[in-house]
């Protein structure tokens, strides 16, 4: 089998709208294609299209003298020709966008950006460094597809970025006669329909996927082609659809969407009206608290799972005597107690969730943002609420669910951009059929990597970080400190306050002011403590005199599951050829080391002489194990989806 070609076997679905029905690869094909994709990305050379860029810029120079009306007329003239699949008009379309960007934004495309736009017209993931202009790069394939009459979804990771990018590019699209729409959290269905009816729609990955699920629920009885035509003919279909089909998607921060968030399915559910939930969760937690670790259950913090022992099952049966409902059935009560143990021992306040407005709000582990509209399934959310003593949400029944693997594979044309893709190039190729292309920076990178420091515990780490902040701040340079959790950001904040160091903390509690905080993080002497929120999508521009002083300094205080996510934080410094520096200050009791390299961390704790020298080995071992574990979870999700598709097909449903 030629794994250099697209692995996914697909066919076109025409009801209720255009999308691709994909067959995800089996276990062997998945592994083989993943290996091929990783080697392909390693062998591929950096794309350089200086000659093509000069050609595009030459055409754009001819458009520069046109009036706005004439530029719009030129775009209209190209539309019929673009409907032909064989038309070779990409340079002319890119030149039109180039002319509109220069006229309305005062910017000129660099060759690197034109190369990125060219790559994004195919099934590719483009790796572009932070600050290289991914926002205007995405306008190139978006405009090309929209002018050809294909609805385009530009997908971002949060509402702020979607709104910001759309506002910036609106005059460019308008100059070409293209309409634009924005979908954000809280929008009513009517507003969403209008936004999706535009030529180009900016939307977050979660809103888009949930809207697709809503369409599936609305057309559950008419998804077959024949039934769809009959229901449309006789007007029996209830409600209107939100989307117009899955034609073209360009994903910003694609690795975050397609990889990091692909371990958890997206679910639409409805409350069942179970009034006994409060009593049931309270009983479950009481029984769970009576169980002893190792005697009655085994806790796997690496896999984040709980396994009951035979003695644990016996004790649960004894404690459930006389109870009604779920406690009368062995499998149901054991599953409920397992969830209660998970809530008690694997989900921590200010790490996995926060309490806001007397509600449990989930914290996205990759972005640091809260997800107020999301809940855990199978009673876990209610058990956490009971543990924290807040009002319970109702029990919920699943109406529709889908993973990002299945959803984004349904697009007829899919591409994306990110600053960090090479580590997951194999998985992107295997699961999504996307080839990874790496682009050079427009200017040489000047960021200095200052290495890492390993401390024995958290307390020592925070004081060492405070010392480094004082040293760098004395040079009139700004400092950005990345922390893994809300709890960690606030712990460091207390140490800095005690030292008299003026600082700003950005985490899930202060996410409303995120844009303002980040926009000022490059000012001279500014100290910003942030969770992963500062790591994606927003450039930190340097204040006056900061570049001359050495630029932004970034301190990472805990390694992430993947070096890719570490690079995202370090990429805040040294944007667009600016000077900058970064370092890591970590401790042996960091969560990553304790979960995935505990024995080595314990050994280093007693061998102080070789601690710093062994940090690269400790990091490599922990991150390798963590990345392997996460990839296995995603692979299991892919194979589980494949089995689910077959079962639903056998039952006569999609």
N, C-alpha and C positions, 0 to 999 in steps of 0.2 A: 504493500500500500504506500502511495506517495503522500507522506505526512506534510510535505511542503504545500500541498493543496488544501483547500478547506475541508476539514474533517466532517463538519456538520452536514447531514443529509436533510434537505429542506424542500418543502413544497409550499405553494401559495394558498393561503386561506382567503376566501372572498366574503365570508360572512362572519360577523356583521360588517366588517370592513377589512381593508387590506392588511395582512400581517403574514409573517412566515411561520409555518408550523415546523419546528425543528425537532429532530431526533438527537438527543444528547448522546455522546459516544459512550460505549461500554467501558468496563474497567481496563481492558488491555489497550484499546484505542486511546483512552484517556491518558494512560501512562506513557505510551509511545509518542503520542502527539505532544505531550508536555515536554518530554526529553528533546524532541526535535525543535520545538519552539525556543527552548532555552539555548540550544546550540546555534540556532538561526540568529537570535539576538546577539549572541557573543561574536559571531562571525561577521554580522552585517556592519558595513562601514557607515560612518556618519554621512548623512545625505547632504550633498552640496550641489546646488543648481545655479551657480553664478551665471551661466550662459542663459538658462531659462529666465532667471530673474531680470537680466538685462533686456531680454525680449519683452517681458511683461511691462517693465518700466518704460520701454520705448513706446509701446502702444498707449500706456497711460499718459505719456507726455503729449500725445496727440489729442487725448480727451481733455487735457487741462485747459485748453482754450475754449471748450464748449460752454455754453450757458447751462444753467440748471435744467431748463426745458429741453435743450438738445441732449444733455446727458441722460435724462429720463427717456427721451425718444430712442436713443441708442440701445438702452436696456430693453425697451419694448420691442425693438427690431430683432434682438437676439432671441427672444422668447420662443417663437415658432421653431427656429433652428435647433434650440436646445432640447426640444421634444424628441428629436431623432437620436437614438442611442449611439449612433456612429459619428455624431458631430464632434469635431475636434476644436471646440471653441473655448476650452478652459482658459487659455492665456487672455482672450478678449474679456471674459467674465472677470477674471482676477484683476485685469487692468481697469475695468469699470469700478470695482470695489476700491482699488488703489487710488483712483482719481477722487472718488467720493470721500474716502478717509482723509486724504490730504486736504480736500476742500473744506470739510466740515469739522475735522478734529485737529487739523494742523500737523498730522503725522505722516511719515512715509514708511512703507513696508521695507524691512530689511530682507536680504536674501534668505536668512534663516526662517523668517516668518512665511515667506512665499513657499519655501520648501515644506514647511509644516502644513500649509493650506493644501498643497498638492497631495501630500501623503494622506490627508484627512478625507479626500474624495474617494478613497478606497477603504477596505476593511483593515484599518491599521490603528495602532496606538502610537502616538507621537510623544516621545520624551523630550520636553523642553525645560530648561532650567528656570528656576524662579526669577521673575522679572523680565523674561524674554518676550512678553506680550502675547500670552495665549488668548486673551480676550479678543483682540482684533484679528488674530490668526483664525479663530473659529468663524469669524464673519465671512471668510473666503469660501469654504465649502457650504456654509449655510446659505449664502446668497446664490451660489451656483445652483444648488438643488432647488431653492425656492423659485428662481427664475425659470427653471424647467418645469414648474408646476407641481412640485412634490412638497407636501407639508413637512416642515422641519421642526424638530424639538432640540433645543440647545439645553442640555441638562447640567445643572449645577448642584452643589452639595448643601446650599442653604438659601433662604429667601433673600438675605442681604445681597449675596453675590448675583443672584438672578436679577434683582431689581437694579443693582448698580450697573451690570453689564448691558442690560437692555437700555437704560437711560443714556448710557454712553454711546451706543451704536444706533439708537433710533434715527437720528438725522441721516446717517449713512444709508440705512435701509430705505428710508423715505425718499432719498435722492434717486434710488433705483426703482421706485414705484412698488416697494414691498411693504406689506402691513406686518405689524409685530404685536404680540400679545404676551401677557405675564400672568402666570398662575402662582399663587402663594397661599400659604396656610390661612385658613379661615374664609377663603373666597366662596361665595354661593355658587350653586350649579350653573345659574344663568351667566354669571361672569366668567366661569370656566369655559362654557361653550363658546362664548365670544372670543376668549383668548386662544382657544384651540382652533378656531376658524381662521385665525391669521396665517399669513404665509410662514412666519417664523415665530415660534413660541418659546419663551424662556421659562423654565420650570425646574423644581428640584426633583431629584430621583424618587423621593418618597411620595410626593404629591402626584407625580406622573403615574407611578405604579398603582397607587390606590385608586386613581381615577380609572385606570384600565380595569381593575377589579370591580369597580362599581358598574362599568359597562358590561362586564361578564355577568354580574348578578342581574342586571336589567334585561339581559337577553338570554337568560339561562334556558328558557324553553324554545328558543329560536336560533340556536347557534349553528345548526346544520344548514347547508346551502338551500335545500328545498324548503325547509320549515321557515327559513329567513325570508325567502321570496313570497311564500304564501302569507305569512304574517304581515309583511309589508303591503301586499296586494289588498288584503282585506282590512288593513288598518287595525289589527289586533295587538300589535306590539305596544307594550306599555312604556311610557317615558321616552325621552330623547337620549341619544348617546352624547358623551362628553367629547371623546376623541374622534378624529377623522381617519384613523388608521395608524399603523406603525410603519411609516415610510422611511424617514431619515432621522437619525439621532447622532448628535455630536456631544460627547460627554466630557465636561471639564472635571479635573481631578478624577480621572477614570479609574485609577487603581483603588481609590477610596470606595468608589461605588461598586465596581465589579469584583473586587477582591475582599477588602476589609469588611464590607457590609453584607457579603454574600453568604455568611454563615447562618443568618437568621432569616426565615421566610417572612414575608409581609402578609398580614392577616386582617381581614375585615370580619368583625364579629358583632353580635347583638346581645343585649342583656336578656337573660332567661327568666328573670323575676324570681329567683330562688331566695326566699326569705330566711332560710335556715343557714345561710352561708356564715354568718357571724358566729353562731354557736359551733358550727362544724370546724371552722378554722381555729377557734380558741381551743377546742378539744384536741385537735391535731397537734398544735404547738405544745400543749401541756404534755402530751404523750412523747413528743419528740425530745422535749427537755429532759425527760426521765431516762432517755437512752444514753448509753455510754459509748464513746468512741472506741473502736477496735473490738469491744465486746458485742455490741448490738448493731453496729454499722461501720463501714469502711469509707473513709473520706478521701477522694482523689482530687487534690487541689489542682493538679495539672490538667486533667480532663474536665474538672468541675462537675464531678458526678458523685453520687452517694449510692452505696450498695448495702442492703440489709443483710445481716448474718442470720443463720437459723435461730440463734437465741434471741436476736432482735425481733424476728417474726413472731416467735412464741410470746414474748413480752407484749408486743403490740396486740396480739389476740387476747391476752389476759386483760389488758387495760381497756379494751374495746367492749368487754362484756356488758350487756345491758343497753348499749348505744344502738340507735336506729340509723336509718339512711345508709350512707356509704360504708359506715363502720361494720355493717353486717356482712358485707362481701369481702373476702380476703384480699383479692387483687386490688379492689378499689381503695380499701383502707391502707394497704401497704404503699400504693402509689401516692396517696395523700400524705402519709407520714414522711415518705421520701422527699416530697416537695417541701414539707415543713422543715425537715433537716437542711434542705438546700437554702431555704429562706434564712435559717438561723446561722448557718456556718459558711455559706458561699456568697452571700449577698450582703455587702457592708454599706452602711449609711455614709454619705459623702464620698463614696467611691463608685458604687454602682447606681446609686440613686440619692436624691436629696428630698427633704421635706420642705415644700413650698406651698403656701396657701392651704396648709393642713392637708396636703395631698402628697402621696408618693409619686415623684416624677423621676422617670428613668433618665440616667445620664449616658449619653452615647460615648462609649469608651474610646472611640477614635477621634471625635471632634471636641469632646468636653462639653457639648451643649445638651440642654435638657430636651426631652421629647415628651411634652405634656399630653400629647394625644395617643401615646403608645402605652400598652399594658402587657405584662407577661401573661402567658397562657397557662392552662391546666391548673388554675387555682393559685399559682405562685404569687401573683400580684396581691390577691386578697390575703394570703398568708403573711406577706411582707407588711401590708397595711395593719394587720392584727398585731404583728410584732412591734410596730411603731406606735400603736394606739391611736390611729387616725380612722376616720370614717371609711367604711368599706364600699368599694364600687361593686356593682352587681356581678354575679357570675355570668360568663359570656359563652355564647355558642358560635363556632366558626361558620361563617357564611361563604367565604372565599379566601384562598391563599395562593401565593406564588412566590418563588425565589427570584432573585435578580438574574440568576443563570438562565432560567426559563423565560423570564420576561424580555430581557434585552436581546436574547437570541431570536426573538420574533420580529425584530426590525429588519426590513428589506435591505437597508444600508446602515451600518453601525461603525462608528469611529470614536476616538477619544484622545484627550491630551492629559499629560501629567508631568510633574518634574521627576517622578520616581517610578520607573516601570521595569527596568532591566531585571530586577530580582524575581519578578513574577511573570516574565515574558513567556515562559513555558506554559503556565496555567492559562494565561490569556489566549494563547494559541490553541491549546487543547479544548478549552471549554467554550470559548466565544469565536474561534476561528480568526483571531486578530493577530496580525503580525506587528511586532514592536520595532519601531524605527527611532534611532537616537539622533538628535540634532546637536550640532556644535553651538556654543554660545556666540552671540554676535560680537562680544568683546571678551578678551582673555579674563579668566576667573582669577580674582585677587584674594579670595578668602583664605585665611591661614588656619590650619588645623593644629591646635595646641596640645592635643593628646588628652589623656584622662587621668583622673585621680580616684583611688579606691580607698574608702574610709571604713572603719569597723561597724558603724551603726548610723542611724538616721540623725541623732543629735550631733555627732561629729560632722556629718555631711552638711547640715544646715549652717553650722558655724564656719565651715570651710568655704561654703558658697558666699556667705556674708563677707568673708575676708576678700574673696576674689572681686566681689561687687565694689567694695571700698577701693581696691587697687585700680580697677578699670574706671570707676566713676571719677577718680582723681585726675584722669586724663581728659575729662570733659567728653567722654564717650557714653552713649546709651548702652544699657544692658538688658537683654531679654532672657529670662530664666524659664525654662520649660519644666513643668511638673506633671506627674502622671494622673493625679486625682485632685478633687476639690479639697480633700483633707490635707494633702501634701502642700498645696498652694497656700492654705491658711496657716499651716504649721511654720512654713518658711516666712510668711508674712509676720507672724508673731516674733520670730527671731530678729527680723529686720527692724521691726518697730522698737524692740528692746535696745537695739544698737543705735537707734536714732537715724536710720536710713530711710529717707522718704521714698515711697514706692507706690505702685498701683497693682492691685490684684485683679486678674481677669479669670473668672471661672463660671460655672453654671449659675451661680447666684447673681452675677453681674453681667449676664450675656446681653442685656438690653443695650448697654453702652459699648458693645464690642468694637464697632467701627470707629468711634471717637477715641477709644483707648489705643487701638492699634495705629490709628493715623498719627498719634503723637508719640509713639514708642521710639521714634528715631531722633527725638530732640536731645540735645547735648545734656548729659548727666542723668537722663531719665532712666528709671529702673522699673521694669514691667515683669511681674510674676504671672505666668499664664499656664493654664492647662493646654491641651492640644488645640484649643480654639485658634491660637495664633499661628498654627502650623499650616493652614490651608487657605489659599485663594486671595490673600490680601498682602500686597507689598508694603513694606515698611520703608518709607522715604526718609532719607537722612536730613536732619536739620542743618542750618548754616554752620559751617566750620567743622562738622562732624567727620566728613570725609578726610579732611586734612589731619584730624586727630587720630584717625585709624579706623573709623567706621563703627558699625554696630558689633557688639560682642554678644554671642549666644552661649548660654550655659545649659547643658542638658543634665538633669539631676536624676534620671532613671532611664536606662535603656528600654526601648520598646520591644515588642515581640519580633520585629523585623528591622534590619538595618535600613530598610527603605523608609520607615517612619522616622528613624533618627535623622536621615538625610533631609526629610521634609522640614524638620526644625532647624537644622544647621543651614538650610537654604534660605532662611530669613536674612542671613548676613551675606554681604558680597553680591548683591543683586546688580545686574547690568554693568558689570565691571567695577562696581564700587569696592573700596577696601572693606575688610571686615575680618572677624576671627570667631572661632568657636572652640569649645572644650566640653568635656564631660566630668562631672563630679558625682560619683555614685557611692553606694555603700553595700556591704555584704548582705544586709538584711532587706535589700530591695526585693519587691515582689517577684520580679523576673528570675532573679538568682535563686530565691527560696523555692519557687515552683519548678524550675527546670534544670538547676545545677546545684542543688542543696548540699550534696556531699562535698563537692569541690569548694563551695563557699565556706563550709564548716572547716575544711582543711586549711584554707587560706586564713581563716580566723585565728588559727593557732600558729601560723607560720608568717609572722609579720615581716620577716626579712625579704620574702619574695612576693609580697602581696601586689605591689604596683607592677612588677614585671609580669605577673600572671594575669593581669586584668584582660589583655586581649584574648587569652585562652578561655577565661571565665565567660567573657561576653560571647565569644564564638560558640561555646558549648551551649549556653542558655538560649541564645537566639536561634541556633540551628534546631534545637529541640522544640522551641516554641513555634517556629515557622512550620516545621514538619507536622506538629500537632494541629495547627490551624488549617494547613492544607488538607490534612486527612479529614477534618470536619467538613470542609467545603466539598471534598470529593465524595464523602458520604452523602452530603446533601444532594449532589448531582445525581448519584446513583439511586438515591431514594426517590428523587423526582421522576427518574426514568421508570422505576417500578410503578409509581403512582399513575403516570401517564398510561402505562400498559393496562393497569387495573381499571382505570376509568374508561379506556377504549373498549375493553372487554365488556364493561357494563353498559356500553352504548352511549357514553358521554365523552366529551372532549377531555 
